[in-house]
């Protein structure tokens, strides 16, 4: 069945087919070479006009689709505030689907009575088909983060929202492959003193970027360190902006299966996974970043890029990783990528 949106394209194809048939008939008629050439020229002019009209309409439809995709992205992943209770955030998302501005990755950070609660997740698949699942899961987080006293309650709300979304899709389209729908999720809670609690359902653990301790009267070289000699103060200490940094994987114990694979266990509880102290940065990401490959099959060195960009502001850190990722893949991503940075600017 032809839908209403497909009718203009069908009409254009019919016009071009009719013009092609008319030209063929004219050229095959014997004894009418000159009139046939004139008629063919007229038909060719008509076909050229139709082609230009179709091109203009397709470009207009593409612009409208991009505007709709941009609006959907702003509604799903709204811009983060400039500061969240003493933390400076920055985020970005890249879609692997050509022409799509949104994908199946999600993130959010909200201040609550229990601390700053953060989520980052990755829906199976990418592009527009995963958008509805991401919206359902993210909507449940935005409600549960304020109401639930513990992160396990937030995770269960997100699990129930995913289950409702899968059942609704199955009723609306029985051919939809909803049986394999799942979402990886990382939940973090950052207390006022910087203490971190985490619940991880199949998601990559984030990186913690912190200044490395520097002995007096010397500089330290290492991964992410500034080139020697580093600028020094009159007392002989390394200048604060040139101190070497440490890029450490943050690990919080057991990792649960992704949401939608099995039910969340009844006895699951969030676990402490360290601290985010003043001056330190937390870098969260989806697996599309570390799994990205170049044409030779080499994986993207995310930790190395973080070490080189560690001294930047959160916004510049996100932009630097974003640019390095596109350079590494040649602009051809195999999966959606979401990046979320939180720097502790508290005194």
N, C-alpha and C positions, 0 to 999 in steps of 0.2 A: 504494500500500500504506500502511495506517495503522500508524504506529509505536506502541510501547507508551506513549511519553510523550504521544501525542495522544489516547489512549483516554478519559481523564477528560473532556476537552473535548467529544469526540464524544458521550459519554453525556449530558452536560449539554444539549447542543443537542437531542438526541432527546427528553429530558424536556420541554423547553420547547415543542418542536414538537407533541408529543402533547397537552400542556395546551392549546395554541392550537387544535388541531383539535377537542378535546372541547368547548371553550367555543363554538366556531362551530356545532358540531352541536346543542348544547343550545339556543342562541338561534334556530336555524332550525326547531326542532320546533314545529308549531302547537298551540295550546291548552294550553300548559304554561308560561305566563309566570312565575307566582310560583315554582314549583319550579325553572324554568330560571334565574331570577335568583339563587336560593339556591345552586344548583349552580355558577353562574358566580362567585359571591362566594367559594365554597370553592376553586375553581380559581385565582382571582386571588390568594388567600392563599398557595396552594401555589406559584404562580409567583413571588410576592414572596420567599417563603422560599428558593426555588431561586436567585433572582437574588442575594440577600444571601450565600448560601453560595458561589456562583461568584465573587463579588467578593472574599470573604475568601480563597478559594483562590488567585485570581490575584495578590492582594497578597502572599500568602505565597511564591508562586513568584517574584515579582519580587524580594522580599528575598533569597531563596536565590540567584537569579541575580546580584544585586549582591554578595553575599558571595563567590561563586565568582569573579566578575570582580576583586574586590579582592584575593583570594588569588593569582590569576594575575598581577596587576600587581606584587604584592610579590615573587613568585617570579621574574618577568622583570626588573623594575627594582627591585632591592633598595634599601633606604635607604642613602644615601652616609654614610660616617663623618663625624664632626665635623671632622676634620682629616686631610689626606693629605700626610705628609712636608712640613709647613710651609705647605701650601695649604689654605684654607678653602673647601669646596664647598657648593653648594646646587643643587637641581634641582626641576623640576615637569613634569608632563605633562597635557595636555588632550586628550580624545578628541572627535572630531567626531560620533561615532555616539551618538544619544540612548540613554541607559540603559547605555552601555558605559563602564567605568572604565579600559580599556586601548585601545591603538591600535597603529598601525604604526611609531611612533617609538621610538628606542632611544638609550640613553646609558650610559656607564660611565667611571670613572676609577680606575686601580689603580696602586699603587707597585710598581715593578719594579727590577731591577738596572741597567736602562738609563735610568731616569728615570720620572717619572709619565707613564703612557700613557693617553690619553683618546680615546674614540670617541663620535661622535654620528651618527645615521643616520635615514633616512626611507624606509620601505617604500612602494612604490606602493600606492595605495588607503589606506583607513583602517578603524578599528574592528576587530572580532574576526577577520575573514578574514585580516588582515595579521599577526595575533599569532604564528602559527607561523613565518612567515618571519623576523620580528624575533627570535624565540627562537633560531633556527638561526644567524643571523649573529652575534648577541651572544654565544652560547655559544662560537663559534669565536674571537671576540676575547678572551674571558676566558682561553682556553687559550693562544692564540698570543702574547698580550701578555707572558707570563712566559718563553716559550721562544724566541721569534724574536729574534735580535740586531738586526734592522732592521725598520722599519715596513713595508717592501714585503713581507716574509715574512708579517707579520700580515695584510696586505691579501689576499694570495693564499690564506691559510687561510680567510678569510671568503668569498672568491669560491668556493672548492671546497665549503664548507658550503652556500652558496646553491644551487650546482648540484645537490648531492645532495638538498636539500630539494625543489627543483623536480621532479626526476626521481621522487622518492617520491610527490609529490602527483599527478603525471601517471599513475603506475601505480594509485594508489588511486582516483582519480576522473578518467577520461579526458575528462570534459566541463569540468574545471576550466581556466580561462584562464591556465595557468601560462606560456605562451609569452611573455607580456608582463610577467612578474615581474621587477622590478629594484629596487635599493636604492641610494640616495645615501648616501655615507659620507665623513666627515671624521676622519682620524686625526691626533693630535697627540702629540708627545713633549716633555716639559718637563724639561730637565736641572736639576741642582742649582743651577747658576749662572743659571737662568732662560732659557737658550737654547731656542728653539722650532724643532722640525722638524715638517713636515707632509706628508701625502699626502691629496689631495682627489679624490674620485670623484663629481663632480657635485653637491656639497653647498654651501650658502651658507658663505662665509667668516665667521668670528666677528668681534666687535668687541673692541677693546682700549680699556679705560677707564683713563686715567692722569691724575694731577694736572698741570695746566698750570703751566709755570714762571711765577713771579710776581716781578717786580722789587721791590726794597726800596722802602718808603715809598709804595706805590701799590697799587691794586686793579685787576684786569682783568675787564672784562665781556665776555661772549661766550656761546656756546652752552653751557648747563649751568652758567654762572657764578652765584655767589651774588649776590643783589641788593646794589647799592651803597647806603650804605656798608657794607663788611664789617667784622666785629669785628677789631680790631687789637691786637697785643701792645704792651707799652710801647716796644719798639724801632721800632714803626711797620710791622711786617710783618703780612700777612694771616694771620688765625688758621687753623691747619691744617685744621680741620673745615669752614671756609668757603672754601677755595681753589677756584678754578674748575677744571673738568675738561675733558679732551679725550676725545671719543668717535671713535676711528679705526678704519676697517675694516682688518682684518689680512689681507694678501694674500700668498700663498706661491707665486706662479708658476703654472705650467700646471695646469689642472684636467682630470682624466681623466673619461671617460664613467662613468655609474653602473655598479655591479656588476650583471652579468646582461645588459648591452646588448652589449658586446664583451669579449673576454678582456683581462685586465690585461697590458700590454706587458712583454716580458721584461727590458727595460732600465730600467724605472721605478725611481727612487730618491727617497727623501724629500728635501725641500729646506728650507733654513733660511728662517724667516719672521719673524725679529726676536727680541725678548726679552720675558719677563714679569718685570719688576723688582719689588723689594719695594714694596708699597703699590699695585700695579697689579692690575687685574681683567680677566679674560677672560670674555666673554659669548658662549656658543655657543647656537645655536637651529636649529630646522628651518624650512623655507620657509613653513609655515603661519602663522608670525608676521608676516612682512613682506607676505605675500599676502592677509592678512585685510582685508576691506572692510566699511565700514558700509553703511547702507541707501542712501546717495547714491552708492555706488561708490568712495569714497575709500579709498586704501590706509592701513594702520596705520603711523604714524610711529614705527618702533621706535627709530631713533637719537635722536629728540627725547625719547622717554620715558626712554631710558637716560641722557641728559644731565640730566634733571630728577631721576632717582632715583640718580645715580651715587654720592652720598655715603653711601648706605645700606649695611648689611651685605649679604653675599651672599643670605641668606634673605629679607631685606626687599626687596632688588632683584628677586628672582624674584617675590615676592608683589606688588610694585608693577606689574611688567610684566604679570603674570597679570591683575590687576584692571583695568588699563588696556585690555588686549586684550578682556576681556569687555564692558567699557563700550563700546568702539568697535564691536563686532559685535552688541551687544544680546544676547549669550549664544548667538549662532548661528554657530558655526564651520563653515567649509566644508572644513577639513582638520585633521588632528591637529597638535598643537603640543607640542614638547619644548623646555625651557629648561634650560641648564646654566651655572652660574657658578663660576669658580675665582678666588679672590683670593690673591695672594702675600703671606703674612704673615711671611715669613722676614726675619730681621734682616740 
